[in-house]
Amino acid sequence: MSTAGNHNRGQGSIIGAAFILLILMTGFTFYTLHVEVTNDYVRTIQEMQQLDLKRSKENIEFVSVSFTSLNMLNITVRNTGPYQAHLVWLGIFDEAANTQDYHRINFYVNPSETVHNIRNDTIPTFEGQERVIQLVTELGNTFSYSYPEKAAGNGVEERYDWVDETCDLYPPSAKGNHSFFSAQQYGPDGIVDTLNEENTAGSSSSNQTVNAGLDRDDWISGQISAGDVNAGVLIDTYSSDNIRYELVETKSTGGGPPGSRNYLLAWRFDFPSLSGSRKNTHVYIEAQTTGETFGIYWSSDDITMNYLGTINSTSDSWRDWDVPDDTSTTIYILFKDDNDERADGTDTTTADLIKIDALFLEITTSEVDNYELDLEVQWTGVDYDEPNKWLCIYGGAMGSEDILVDIWSGTDWITVSNDLNSGWNSVDISPYLVSSTFTIRFRGGIETGDATQDRWEIDATFLHVWS
């Protein structure tokens, strides 16, 4: 009886302990769950606070709204907030027609960044018509802009009209080039269009054929003996396709007994009356020989022979050689056999010849460099009936030469700026902006004798008009 009682009491203790452990585990689980829920709640609150903080500090400023030459919307904005903004919707509201349209977009704008060409390409043009434009961010912020821009609270209409396109409509013809014209259509933002001068001197090429007024003189003295200055015989023979000059060796007139005198050749062709500063002068020869090698020489002073090369081919072949450029007005070409002409008995049996089918110089002449700039740009659809009209140009690095700005009056060019500077350049064009199309040109200050190429950077070009 006592043993059974003890056994029952032992079982009761175990059950009680298990029950207490279950209560403790249940309490611990509940506590852990409560902590996790609390932590999740705190994290959610923190994330929402962080999101609210980012949302409250998000700020997008409209810089400009315009249309390109292809009637595409061009919205330029700047992120003045501390966080990256993600633009997801573009709203276009026509208050007069009571229509509201939202269009999907996907643009990221980093802090302090300016982004251009924000648009949806399905939006039809509304240039010059009143609209309210909205940009909606991923965080839910909405930023609005009234187009055309109106100053707040005073009813003054104000518009910044960026330049639309390049053109070449009015004389003289365009000179120079743009590096990146689109840079002028927004900003200033450090992205520039560099205007480069063009060398308008140009160059011309001409072929001077051989002068048949063949002249031999003391140029060849010292090269062969004095008695042989007239060595050689020239024969003009005509065929169906060309005139061929045949230069035939003749017996020397001195230097030993007649039976030991050599066959010699020394004949000169002249290219007279050359003019201009020559560049890339070439001598072209098509010829063949009967076996002996003939040397070709040139001179610009009729005294010093300069070796070019040789002709030694039994069939017609083209050869060409460079002649150093200089300012001489005549070039002389000499043909001379390569045998030792003074040695008695060296070449006493064969009168070799060289047949020349063509002999001419190809000369590129170049004028003095002259760099010019003349580049037109144009606006279309301009709001021209406002009383205040200014042309505004923001310049970057400027060349050493002045750069002028002219406007087309309808009949001629009128200079409105004698030199652009780095930074803002603004000029009142109210007397000249009298139609919806407006054209200006950038022009270099030196138009003749300018041997130095200049470059100028243009960051932004627009018309500022207001009532």
C-alpha positions as CSV (number, residue, x, y, z in Angstrom):
1,M,0.0,0.0,0.0
2,S,2.8,2.4,0.8
3,T,4.7,1.4,-2.3
4,A,1.8,2.0,-4.5
5,G,1.2,5.4,-2.9
6,N,4.7,6.5,-3.5
7,H,4.5,5.4,-7.2
8,N,1.3,7.5,-7.7
9,R,2.9,10.5,-6.1
10,G,6.0,10.1,-8.4
11,Q,3.8,10.1,-11.5
12,G,2.0,13.1,-10.3
13,S,5.3,15.0,-9.8
14,I,6.4,14.2,-13.4
15,I,3.0,15.3,-14.8
16,G,3.2,18.5,-12.9
17,A,6.7,19.2,-14.0
18,A,5.8,18.6,-17.7
19,F,2.8,20.9,-17.3
20,I,4.9,23.6,-15.8
21,L,7.5,23.2,-18.7
22,L,4.7,23.4,-21.3
23,I,3.5,26.6,-19.7
24,L,7.0,28.0,-19.7
25,M,7.6,27.0,-23.4
26,T,4.2,28.5,-24.4
27,G,5.2,31.7,-22.7
28,F,8.6,31.8,-24.3
29,T,7.1,31.2,-27.8
30,F,4.6,33.9,-27.2
31,Y,7.3,36.2,-26.1
32,T,9.5,35.4,-29.0
33,L,6.6,35.9,-31.4
34,H,5.7,39.1,-29.8
35,V,9.4,40.4,-30.1
36,E,9.5,39.4,-33.8
37,V,6.2,41.1,-34.5
38,T,7.4,44.2,-32.6
39,N,10.7,44.2,-34.5
40,D,8.9,43.8,-37.8
41,Y,6.6,46.7,-36.8
42,V,9.6,48.8,-35.9
43,R,11.4,48.0,-39.1
44,T,8.2,48.8,-41.1
45,I,7.9,52.1,-39.3
46,Q,11.5,52.9,-39.9
47,E,11.2,52.0,-43.6
48,M,8.1,54.1,-43.9
49,Q,9.8,56.9,-42.1
50,Q,12.8,56.6,-44.4
51,L,10.4,56.4,-47.4
52,D,8.6,59.5,-46.2
53,L,11.9,61.2,-45.6
54,K,13.0,60.4,-49.2
55,R,9.6,61.4,-50.5
56,S,9.6,64.7,-48.6
57,K,13.1,65.6,-49.9
58,E,12.5,64.5,-53.5
59,N,12.5,67.5,-55.8
60,I,12.5,67.8,-59.5
61,E,12.8,71.2,-61.2
62,F,11.7,71.8,-64.8
63,V,14.5,73.6,-66.7
64,S,12.7,73.8,-70.1
65,V,10.0,72.4,-72.3
66,S,10.4,72.7,-76.0
67,F,10.0,70.8,-79.3
68,T,12.8,69.6,-81.6
69,S,12.9,70.1,-85.3
70,L,11.1,66.7,-85.7
71,N,8.3,67.9,-83.4
72,M,9.4,65.7,-80.6
73,L,8.8,66.8,-77.0
74,N,12.0,67.8,-75.2
75,I,11.6,68.1,-71.4
76,T,14.7,69.1,-69.5
77,V,14.7,68.6,-65.7
78,R,17.2,68.9,-62.9
79,N,17.2,66.8,-59.7
80,T,17.8,69.2,-56.8
81,G,17.0,66.6,-54.1
82,P,19.5,64.4,-52.2
83,Y,18.2,61.1,-53.6
84,Q,17.9,59.5,-57.1
85,A,14.5,60.1,-58.6
86,H,12.7,57.6,-60.8
87,L,10.2,59.2,-63.2
88,V,7.5,56.8,-64.2
89,W,4.5,58.8,-65.5
90,L,4.2,61.9,-67.8
91,G,0.9,63.7,-67.6
92,I,-0.4,66.1,-70.3
93,F,-3.5,68.1,-69.3
94,D,-5.4,70.3,-71.7
95,E,-7.5,72.4,-69.4
96,A,-9.4,74.1,-72.3
97,A,-10.6,70.7,-73.6
98,N,-10.7,69.2,-70.2
99,T,-8.6,66.2,-71.2
100,Q,-6.0,64.4,-69.0
101,D,-3.6,61.8,-70.4
102,Y,-0.9,59.9,-68.6
103,H,2.0,58.2,-70.5
104,R,4.5,55.7,-69.2
105,I,8.1,56.8,-69.0
106,N,11.2,55.4,-67.4
107,F,13.9,58.0,-66.5
108,Y,16.3,58.0,-63.6
109,V,17.7,61.3,-62.5
110,N,20.6,61.4,-60.0
111,P,21.1,64.1,-57.4
112,S,22.3,67.4,-59.1
113,E,21.9,65.8,-62.5
114,T,20.2,67.5,-65.5
115,V,18.4,65.1,-67.9
116,H,17.2,66.1,-71.4
117,N,14.7,64.6,-73.9
118,I,12.3,63.3,-71.2
119,R,9.2,62.3,-73.2
120,N,7.0,59.6,-74.5
121,D,7.2,59.4,-78.3
122,T,3.5,58.8,-78.7
123,I,2.5,62.3,-77.5
124,P,1.4,64.5,-80.4
125,T,2.9,68.0,-80.7
126,F,1.3,70.8,-78.9
127,E,3.9,73.5,-79.6
128,G,2.7,76.9,-78.6
129,Q,-0.6,75.6,-77.1
130,E,-1.3,75.8,-73.4
131,R,-0.8,72.6,-71.4
132,V,-0.1,71.5,-67.8
133,I,2.7,69.0,-67.7
134,Q,3.1,66.6,-64.8
135,L,6.0,64.3,-63.9
136,V,5.2,61.5,-61.4
137,T,7.9,59.7,-59.5
138,E,8.0,56.1,-58.2
139,L,7.7,57.5,-54.7
140,G,4.4,59.2,-55.6
141,N,5.5,62.8,-55.9
142,T,4.1,64.9,-58.7
143,F,5.8,67.9,-60.2
144,S,3.9,70.3,-62.5
145,Y,4.8,72.8,-65.2
146,S,2.7,75.3,-67.1
147,Y,3.5,75.4,-70.8
148,P,4.2,78.0,-72.2
149,E,5.8,79.1,-69.0
150,K,4.1,81.9,-67.0
151,A,5.6,83.8,-64.1
152,A,3.7,83.0,-60.9
153,G,1.1,85.5,-59.8
154,N,1.6,88.4,-62.3
155,G,0.1,87.0,-65.5
156,V,3.3,87.7,-67.5
157,E,3.9,85.2,-70.3
158,E,7.5,84.1,-70.6
159,R,9.1,81.6,-72.9
160,Y,12.6,80.1,-73.5
161,D,12.7,78.8,-77.1
162,W,15.8,76.7,-77.8
163,V,17.3,76.7,-81.3
164,D,15.6,74.2,-83.6
165,E,18.0,73.2,-86.5
166,T,21.0,73.9,-88.6
167,C,20.6,75.3,-92.1
168,D,22.4,76.8,-95.0
169,L,19.9,79.1,-96.7
170,Y,21.6,82.4,-97.3
171,P,24.8,83.4,-98.9
172,P,27.7,82.7,-98.5
173,S,27.7,79.0,-98.4
174,A,28.4,77.2,-95.1
175,K,32.0,76.9,-93.9
176,G,33.2,74.9,-90.9
177,N,31.2,72.3,-88.9
178,H,29.5,71.5,-85.6
179,S,30.8,68.8,-83.3
180,F,27.4,68.2,-81.5
181,F,24.6,70.6,-82.5
182,S,22.1,69.1,-80.1
183,A,24.2,70.5,-77.2
184,Q,22.9,74.0,-78.1
185,Q,19.3,72.8,-77.6
186,Y,19.4,72.7,-73.8
187,G,21.5,73.7,-70.9
188,P,23.8,75.3,-70.0
189,D,25.1,72.0,-68.6
190,G,28.7,71.7,-69.7
191,I,27.8,69.7,-72.8
192,V,29.0,71.8,-75.7
193,D,28.8,72.1,-79.5
194,T,32.3,73.0,-80.8
195,L,32.3,75.1,-83.9
196,N,35.4,74.3,-86.0
197,E,36.8,76.5,-88.8
198,E,37.3,75.1,-92.3
199,N,40.3,75.6,-94.5
200,T,38.7,77.1,-97.6
201,A,42.0,77.6,-99.6
202,G,41.6,74.2,-101.1
203,S,44.0,72.6,-103.6
204,S,44.2,71.8,-107.3
205,S,46.0,69.1,-109.3
206,S,47.3,69.5,-112.8
207,N,49.4,67.3,-115.1
208,Q,52.2,69.1,-117.0
209,T,53.3,67.1,-120.1
210,V,56.8,67.1,-121.4
211,N,58.1,70.2,-123.3
212,A,59.2,69.1,-126.7
213,G,61.4,72.2,-127.1
214,L,64.4,70.1,-126.2
215,D,67.3,72.0,-124.8
216,R,70.8,70.8,-124.1
217,D,73.4,73.0,-122.4
218,D,76.2,72.9,-119.9
219,W,74.0,71.2,-117.3
220,I,75.6,67.9,-118.4
221,S,79.1,69.1,-118.6
222,G,81.1,67.5,-115.8
223,Q,79.0,64.4,-116.2
224,I,80.4,63.5,-119.6
225,S,83.3,64.9,-121.5
226,A,82.8,68.4,-123.0
227,G,82.8,67.0,-126.5
228,D,79.8,64.8,-125.7
229,V,77.3,67.4,-124.5
230,N,75.1,66.8,-127.5
231,A,75.3,63.0,-127.4
232,G,72.2,61.2,-128.5
233,V,69.6,61.5,-131.3
234,L,65.9,62.2,-130.8
235,I,63.5,60.7,-133.2
236,D,59.7,61.5,-133.1
237,T,57.8,58.6,-134.5
238,Y,54.0,58.5,-134.7
239,S,51.8,55.5,-134.1
240,S,48.0,55.1,-133.9
241,D,48.0,55.6,-130.1
242,N,50.8,57.9,-129.2
243,I,53.9,59.9,-130.1
244,R,57.0,58.0,-129.1
245,Y,60.3,59.7,-128.4
246,E,63.3,57.4,-129.2
247,L,66.6,58.5,-127.7
248,V,69.4,56.8,-129.6
249,E,73.0,56.6,-128.4
250,T,75.7,58.2,-130.7
251,K,79.4,57.9,-130.8
252,S,81.3,60.3,-128.6
253,T,83.2,63.1,-130.3
254,G,86.3,63.1,-128.2
255,G,88.3,61.2,-125.6
256,G,90.3,58.8,-127.8
257,P,90.7,57.4,-131.3
258,P,87.5,57.1,-133.3
259,G,87.5,53.3,-133.1
260,S,87.5,53.4,-129.3
261,R,84.9,56.1,-128.7
262,N,81.9,55.0,-126.7
263,Y,78.2,55.2,-127.6
264,L,76.8,57.9,-125.3
265,L,73.4,59.3,-124.4
266,A,72.6,62.5,-122.5
267,W,69.4,64.2,-123.2
268,R,67.3,66.6,-121.3
269,F,63.6,67.4,-121.1
270,D,62.3,70.7,-119.6
271,F,59.1,71.4,-117.6
272,P,59.0,75.2,-117.5
273,S,56.6,77.8,-116.2
274,L,55.6,75.9,-113.0
275,S,53.9,78.1,-110.5
276,G,52.4,77.9,-107.0
277,S,53.5,76.2,-103.8
278,R,54.0,72.6,-105.0
279,K,53.1,69.5,-102.9
280,N,53.5,65.9,-103.8
281,T,55.3,66.3,-107.1
282,H,55.8,63.1,-109.1
283,V,57.6,62.2,-112.3
284,Y,55.8,59.6,-114.3
285,I,57.5,57.7,-117.1
286,E,56.3,55.0,-119.4
287,A,59.3,53.6,-121.4
288,Q,61.3,50.6,-122.6
289,T,64.9,50.0,-123.6
290,T,66.8,47.8,-126.0
291,G,68.9,46.4,-123.3
292,E,71.2,48.9,-121.7
293,T,70.2,50.5,-118.4
294,F,69.5,54.3,-118.5
295,G,69.6,56.6,-115.5
296,I,67.0,59.3,-114.9
297,Y,68.0,62.5,-113.1
298,W,66.2,65.8,-112.1
299,S,67.3,69.3,-111.3
300,S,65.6,72.5,-110.3
301,D,68.6,74.8,-111.0
302,D,69.9,73.6,-114.3
303,I,73.2,72.7,-112.7
304,T,73.0,69.9,-110.1
305,M,71.8,66.5,-111.1
306,N,69.8,64.5,-108.6
307,Y,69.4,60.7,-109.2
308,L,65.9,59.4,-109.5
309,G,66.2,55.8,-110.8
310,T,66.7,53.6,-113.9
311,I,64.8,52.3,-116.8
312,N,65.8,48.8,-117.9
313,S,62.9,47.0,-119.4
314,T,62.3,45.5,-122.9
315,S,58.6,46.2,-122.7
316,D,56.6,49.3,-121.8
317,S,56.5,49.9,-118.0
318,W,55.3,52.7,-115.8
319,R,57.7,54.1,-113.2
320,D,57.2,57.1,-110.9
321,W,59.4,59.0,-108.5
322,D,58.9,61.7,-105.9
323,V,60.6,65.0,-106.6
324,P,61.2,67.2,-103.5
325,D,58.9,70.1,-103.3
326,D,60.4,73.6,-103.8
327,T,59.5,76.9,-105.3
328,S,61.5,76.6,-108.6
329,T,59.6,77.4,-111.8
330,T,61.3,74.8,-113.9
331,I,62.1,71.1,-113.5
332,Y,64.6,69.4,-115.7
333,I,64.7,65.7,-116.4
334,L,67.9,64.1,-117.9
335,F,68.3,60.7,-119.4
336,K,71.8,59.3,-119.4
337,D,73.2,55.8,-120.1
338,D,74.7,54.1,-117.1
339,N,77.9,52.8,-118.8
340,D,81.2,54.4,-118.1
341,E,81.2,57.0,-120.9
342,R,84.7,58.3,-120.5
343,A,86.4,54.8,-120.6
344,D,87.7,54.1,-124.1
345,G,86.3,50.9,-125.6
346,T,83.6,50.3,-123.0
347,D,80.6,50.6,-125.3
348,T,81.8,50.8,-128.9
349,T,79.6,48.3,-130.8
350,T,75.9,48.9,-130.0
351,A,73.8,52.1,-130.2
352,D,71.2,51.3,-127.6
353,L,68.1,53.4,-127.3
354,I,65.2,54.2,-124.9
355,K,61.7,54.5,-126.2
356,I,59.5,56.9,-124.2
357,D,55.8,56.6,-124.5
358,A,54.9,59.1,-121.8
359,L,56.7,61.5,-119.6
360,F,54.9,64.0,-117.4
361,L,54.8,65.6,-114.0
362,E,51.8,65.3,-111.7
363,I,51.9,68.3,-109.4
364,T,49.5,69.2,-106.6
365,T,49.6,73.0,-106.0
366,S,48.2,74.4,-102.7
367,E,47.1,77.9,-101.9
368,V,48.0,79.6,-98.6
369,D,45.8,78.2,-95.8
370,N,42.7,80.3,-95.0
371,Y,40.4,79.2,-92.2
372,E,36.8,80.4,-92.1
373,L,33.6,79.9,-90.1
374,D,30.1,80.5,-91.4
375,L,27.4,78.3,-89.8
376,E,23.7,79.1,-89.8
377,V,21.1,77.9,-87.2
378,Q,17.4,78.6,-87.2
379,W,14.2,78.7,-85.1
380,T,10.7,77.9,-86.4
381,G,7.4,78.5,-84.8
382,V,8.7,81.5,-82.7
383,D,6.4,83.5,-80.5
384,Y,7.5,86.7,-82.2
385,D,4.7,89.2,-81.2
386,E,5.9,89.7,-77.6
387,P,7.4,93.1,-76.7
388,N,10.6,91.7,-75.2
389,K,12.8,89.5,-77.3
390,W,16.4,88.6,-76.5
391,L,18.9,86.2,-78.0
392,C,20.8,84.3,-75.3
393,I,24.0,82.3,-76.0
394,Y,26.1,80.5,-73.3
395,G,29.7,80.2,-74.4
396,G,32.3,77.7,-73.3
397,A,36.0,77.9,-74.2
398,M,36.5,80.6,-76.9
399,G,39.2,80.6,-79.6
400,S,41.7,83.4,-79.9
401,E,39.9,84.8,-82.9
402,D,36.7,86.8,-82.5
403,I,33.4,85.0,-83.3
404,L,30.6,87.2,-84.5
405,V,26.8,86.6,-84.5
406,D,24.7,87.9,-87.4
407,I,21.0,87.8,-87.9
408,W,19.2,87.5,-91.3
409,S,17.0,90.5,-91.8
410,G,15.3,89.1,-94.9
411,T,17.7,90.8,-97.3
412,D,21.1,90.7,-95.7
413,W,23.1,89.9,-92.6
414,I,23.2,92.3,-89.6
415,T,25.8,91.9,-86.9
416,V,24.4,91.9,-83.4
417,S,27.5,90.7,-81.5
418,N,31.1,91.4,-82.4
419,D,32.5,88.7,-80.2
420,L,31.1,86.0,-77.9
421,N,32.6,85.5,-74.5
422,S,32.6,82.5,-72.1
423,G,29.4,82.5,-70.1
424,W,26.2,84.4,-70.9
425,N,25.9,86.6,-74.0
426,S,22.5,88.3,-74.4
427,V,21.4,90.8,-76.9
428,D,18.1,92.6,-77.6
429,I,16.7,91.5,-80.9
430,S,13.3,93.1,-80.7
431,P,13.7,95.1,-83.9
432,Y,14.7,92.0,-85.9
433,L,12.5,89.2,-84.6
434,V,9.4,89.9,-86.7
435,S,8.3,86.5,-87.9
436,S,7.9,82.9,-86.7
437,T,11.1,81.9,-88.5
438,F,14.4,83.4,-87.2
439,T,17.9,82.7,-88.5
440,I,21.3,83.6,-87.2
441,R,24.9,82.6,-88.1
442,F,28.1,82.2,-86.3
443,R,31.0,83.8,-88.2
444,G,34.7,84.0,-87.7
445,G,36.2,87.4,-87.3
446,I,39.0,86.9,-89.8
447,E,37.8,85.9,-93.3
448,T,40.9,86.3,-95.4
449,G,44.5,85.2,-94.8
450,D,43.7,83.3,-91.6
451,A,46.4,80.6,-91.4
452,T,45.3,79.3,-87.9
453,Q,42.2,77.1,-87.3
454,D,40.1,78.3,-84.3
455,R,37.4,76.6,-82.4
456,W,34.6,77.9,-80.1
457,E,32.3,76.1,-77.7
458,I,28.6,76.9,-77.5
459,D,26.7,75.4,-74.6
460,A,23.2,76.7,-75.1
461,T,21.4,78.9,-77.6
462,F,17.8,80.1,-77.1
463,L,15.3,83.0,-77.5
464,H,13.9,84.6,-74.4
465,V,10.6,86.3,-75.1
466,W,8.0,87.7,-72.7
467,S,5.2,90.1,-72.5
